[in-house]
Amino acid sequence: MDIMELIRTRKSVRTFDGNAVSVEDRKKLSEYISTIDNPYGIPVKFVMLGAKKHGLSSPVIQGEHIYIMGKVPKAEHCAEAFGYSFEKMVLYAWSLGIGTTWIGGTMKRELFEQEAGVGDGEIMPCVTPIGYPAKKRSIKEIGMRTAIKADKRINVKEIFFENDLSTPLHTDDVTIQNALEAVRLAPSAVNKQPWRIVKCGNDYHFYEKKTLGGSDAAWDVQKVDLGIAICHFMSIAGGDLSFTKPDISTDNDTEYIATVTL
């Protein structure tokens, strides 16, 4: 499984061909899910349910048969841990030809949480339908992608820095170039791309540039996005995760999240 190729080619899928995911592919996906972990040490539970049987749907999705929900205990860094683990599942699904899309708002949340068995002390930040992509996107999906400028990415000079949050990062290291490109291509809520990285020696400090509010006081949807970004970076470059805040000046909308040391 070429992880960089999966990151480069994977797109959100909201229009499915209407065919059920094969038994073989469901088995492979379920087996992979059972192996997923994250560097936070916070367990993420996955629940796979039939859409029709459980009355699950989303107004932006067409042709789906199955939804996967993720649950995580409320704890420090739980949103990032969720994003990290859920993205590993998303990328593996894509390696099987299975499409997904992160859904955090356009659904009947209470119903999804009920059917997923979300308990006290747990949160369910996002869900995804799974299925095989249709040959053509629906008009609704095309409109949604256009509205959020789904394929547009922020200039690298505005998101990757060295020693502070104003000096653009330049590197000739191919592995780091690929890791940063993997972050640049990561999905995010309404494509806000809230990640910022500051390189200091072998340390890569991740920050959240806040532009959205969370749907629950216990978690911040953009921290899920940071978990996805960290997953992409570490999947390419490796490294160790830590949480010692560096002495780097930030504005009120920028929050330190974690450090990856190579």
C-alpha positions as CSV (number, residue, x, y, z in Angstrom):
1,M,0.0,0.0,0.0
2,D,1.7,3.2,-1.2
3,I,0.5,5.6,1.4
4,M,1.6,8.7,-0.5
5,E,-0.2,7.6,-3.6
6,L,-3.4,7.0,-1.6
7,I,-3.1,10.5,-0.1
8,R,-2.6,12.1,-3.5
9,T,-5.5,10.3,-5.2
10,R,-8.1,10.0,-2.5
11,K,-11.1,12.3,-2.9
12,S,-14.2,12.7,-0.8
13,V,-17.1,10.6,-2.3
14,R,-20.7,11.6,-1.8
15,T,-22.2,9.9,-4.8
16,F,-22.0,6.0,-4.8
17,D,-22.9,3.6,-7.5
18,G,-25.6,1.9,-5.4
19,N,-23.8,-1.5,-5.2
20,A,-23.2,-3.0,-1.8
21,V,-19.6,-3.3,-0.6
22,S,-18.5,-6.9,-1.3
23,V,-18.2,-9.4,1.6
24,E,-14.5,-9.7,0.8
25,D,-13.9,-6.0,1.0
26,R,-15.9,-5.6,4.2
27,K,-13.9,-8.4,5.7
28,K,-10.6,-6.8,4.7
29,L,-11.7,-3.4,6.0
30,S,-13.0,-4.9,9.3
31,E,-9.7,-6.8,9.8
32,Y,-7.7,-3.7,9.2
33,I,-9.8,-1.6,11.5
34,S,-9.1,-4.1,14.3
35,T,-5.4,-3.2,14.0
36,I,-5.7,0.6,14.0
37,D,-4.0,2.5,16.8
38,N,-2.6,6.1,17.2
39,P,0.3,7.7,19.0
40,Y,-2.0,9.3,21.6
41,G,-2.8,5.9,23.1
42,I,-6.5,6.8,23.1
43,P,-8.7,4.0,21.7
44,V,-11.0,4.8,18.8
45,K,-13.9,2.3,18.4
46,F,-15.4,1.8,14.9
47,V,-19.0,0.8,14.3
48,M,-20.2,-0.4,10.9
49,L,-24.0,-0.4,10.3
50,G,-26.4,-0.9,7.4
51,A,-27.9,2.4,6.3
52,K,-31.4,1.0,5.6
53,K,-31.6,-1.3,8.6
54,H,-30.7,1.5,11.0
55,G,-32.4,4.4,9.2
56,L,-29.1,6.2,8.6
57,S,-28.8,8.8,5.9
58,S,-27.4,12.2,5.0
59,P,-29.0,14.8,2.6
60,V,-25.6,15.2,0.9
61,I,-25.1,11.4,0.2
62,Q,-26.5,9.3,-2.5
63,G,-26.4,5.5,-3.1
64,E,-24.8,4.4,0.1
65,H,-25.5,1.1,1.9
66,I,-23.2,1.3,5.0
67,Y,-22.0,3.9,7.4
68,I,-19.0,3.7,9.7
69,M,-19.1,5.7,12.9
70,G,-16.2,6.3,15.3
71,K,-16.4,6.7,19.0
72,V,-13.7,8.0,21.4
73,P,-13.5,8.6,25.1
74,K,-13.7,12.2,26.2
75,A,-10.1,13.0,27.1
76,E,-7.3,15.5,26.4
77,H,-6.3,15.1,22.7
78,C,-9.3,12.8,22.0
79,A,-10.3,14.8,18.9
80,E,-6.8,14.5,17.4
81,A,-6.6,10.8,18.2
82,F,-10.0,10.3,16.5
83,G,-8.8,12.2,13.4
84,Y,-5.6,10.2,13.3
85,S,-7.3,6.8,13.6
86,F,-10.3,7.5,11.4
87,E,-8.0,8.8,8.6
88,K,-6.0,5.5,8.7
89,M,-9.3,3.7,8.1
90,V,-10.3,6.1,5.3
91,L,-7.0,5.6,3.5
92,Y,-7.1,1.8,3.7
93,A,-10.7,1.9,2.4
94,W,-9.5,3.8,-0.6
95,S,-6.8,1.2,-1.2
96,L,-9.7,-1.2,-1.7
97,G,-11.5,1.1,-4.1
98,I,-14.0,2.1,-1.4
99,G,-15.0,5.7,-1.2
100,T,-15.6,7.8,2.0
101,T,-16.4,11.3,3.1
102,W,-16.1,12.8,6.5
103,I,-19.5,13.9,7.9
104,G,-19.7,15.9,11.1
105,G,-22.8,18.0,10.7
106,T,-25.1,17.0,7.8
107,M,-26.8,14.1,9.5
108,K,-29.3,13.4,12.3
109,R,-26.6,13.2,15.0
110,E,-28.8,11.9,17.8
111,L,-29.9,9.0,15.6
112,F,-26.4,8.1,14.6
113,E,-25.1,8.3,18.1
114,Q,-28.0,6.2,19.4
115,E,-27.4,3.5,16.7
116,A,-23.6,3.6,17.3
117,G,-24.2,3.1,21.0
118,V,-22.3,6.2,22.1
119,G,-22.1,6.1,25.8
120,D,-21.5,8.5,28.7
121,G,-18.0,9.8,28.5
122,E,-17.7,9.2,24.8
123,I,-18.0,11.4,21.7
124,M,-18.7,10.6,18.1
125,P,-17.0,13.5,16.1
126,C,-17.6,12.2,12.6
127,V,-19.1,9.4,10.5
128,T,-18.6,8.3,6.9
129,P,-20.7,6.4,4.3
130,I,-18.7,3.7,2.5
131,G,-19.3,2.3,-1.0
132,Y,-17.9,2.3,-4.5
133,P,-17.8,5.7,-6.2
134,A,-20.3,6.4,-9.0
135,K,-18.9,7.2,-12.4
136,K,-20.3,10.7,-12.2
137,R,-20.9,13.0,-9.2
138,S,-24.4,14.1,-8.5
139,I,-25.4,17.7,-9.2
140,K,-25.7,18.2,-5.4
141,E,-22.1,17.0,-4.8
142,I,-20.7,19.1,-7.6
143,G,-22.4,22.1,-6.1
144,M,-21.1,21.3,-2.6
145,R,-17.5,20.8,-3.8
146,T,-17.7,24.1,-5.7
147,A,-19.1,26.0,-2.6
148,I,-16.2,24.9,-0.3
149,K,-13.6,25.1,-3.1
150,A,-12.8,21.4,-2.3
151,D,-9.7,21.2,-4.6
152,K,-8.1,24.5,-3.6
153,R,-5.2,24.5,-1.2
154,I,-3.5,27.3,0.8
155,N,-0.1,28.4,-0.4
156,V,2.7,26.4,1.4
157,K,4.3,29.7,2.4
158,E,1.3,30.4,4.6
159,I,1.2,27.1,6.4
160,F,4.8,25.7,6.7
161,F,7.4,27.8,8.6
162,E,10.8,27.6,10.2
163,N,11.6,28.8,13.8
164,D,8.6,31.1,13.9
165,L,5.2,31.6,12.3
166,S,6.4,34.2,9.8
167,T,9.4,32.6,8.1
168,P,8.5,30.2,5.2
169,L,10.1,26.8,5.4
170,H,12.5,25.6,2.7
171,T,13.8,22.1,2.6
172,D,15.7,19.9,0.1
173,D,14.9,16.7,2.1
174,V,12.6,14.6,-0.2
175,T,11.0,12.8,2.7
176,I,10.1,16.0,4.5
177,Q,8.9,17.5,1.2
178,N,6.6,14.5,0.8
179,A,5.4,14.6,4.4
180,L,4.5,18.3,4.1
181,E,2.8,17.7,0.8
182,A,0.8,14.9,2.5
183,V,-0.3,17.5,5.1
184,R,-1.2,20.0,2.4
185,L,-3.5,17.5,0.7
186,A,-5.3,16.4,3.9
187,P,-9.1,16.8,4.1
188,S,-10.5,19.3,6.6
189,A,-13.9,20.6,7.7
190,V,-15.2,22.8,4.9
191,N,-11.7,22.8,3.5
192,K,-10.4,25.4,6.1
193,Q,-6.9,23.7,6.3
194,P,-6.3,24.8,9.9
195,W,-2.9,23.2,10.3
196,R,0.3,25.2,10.6
197,I,3.8,23.7,11.1
198,V,6.9,25.3,12.5
199,K,10.2,23.4,12.0
200,C,12.8,24.0,14.7
201,G,15.8,21.6,14.1
202,N,14.3,18.1,14.1
203,D,11.1,19.2,15.8
204,Y,8.0,19.9,13.7
205,H,5.5,21.8,15.9
206,F,1.9,21.6,14.8
207,Y,-0.5,24.4,15.4
208,E,-4.3,24.9,14.9
209,K,-5.3,28.1,13.1
210,K,-8.9,28.5,14.5
211,T,-11.5,29.5,12.0
212,L,-14.5,27.3,13.1
213,G,-16.2,26.4,16.4
214,G,-16.7,22.8,17.6
215,S,-20.2,21.3,17.7
216,D,-19.6,20.2,21.4
217,A,-17.7,21.8,24.2
218,A,-15.8,18.5,24.7
219,W,-14.2,18.7,21.3
220,D,-13.1,21.0,18.4
221,V,-13.7,19.8,14.9
222,Q,-10.5,21.5,13.7
223,K,-8.5,19.4,16.2
224,V,-9.9,16.4,14.3
225,D,-8.4,18.0,11.2
226,L,-5.0,18.4,13.0
227,G,-5.2,14.7,13.9
228,I,-5.6,13.9,10.2
229,A,-2.6,16.2,9.3
230,I,-0.4,14.5,11.9
231,C,-1.5,11.1,10.6
232,H,-0.4,12.1,7.1
233,F,2.9,13.6,8.3
234,M,3.9,10.6,10.5
235,S,2.8,8.1,7.9
236,I,5.4,9.5,5.6
237,A,8.2,10.7,7.9
238,G,7.7,8.7,11.1
239,G,8.9,10.3,14.3
240,D,7.8,10.6,17.9
241,L,4.8,12.6,19.2
242,S,5.1,14.9,22.2
243,F,3.3,17.9,23.8
244,T,5.9,20.3,25.2
245,K,4.9,23.7,24.0
246,P,7.8,25.6,22.4
247,D,8.6,29.3,23.0
248,I,7.1,30.5,19.8
249,S,5.0,33.7,19.6
250,T,1.4,33.1,18.4
251,D,-1.7,35.2,17.9
252,N,-5.0,34.6,19.8
253,D,-6.4,32.3,17.0
254,T,-3.4,30.0,16.9
255,E,-3.1,27.1,19.4
256,Y,-0.2,24.7,19.9
257,I,-1.3,21.1,19.3
258,A,1.7,18.7,19.3
259,T,5.3,18.2,18.2
260,V,6.7,15.5,15.9
261,T,10.4,14.8,16.4
262,L,12.3,13.1,13.7
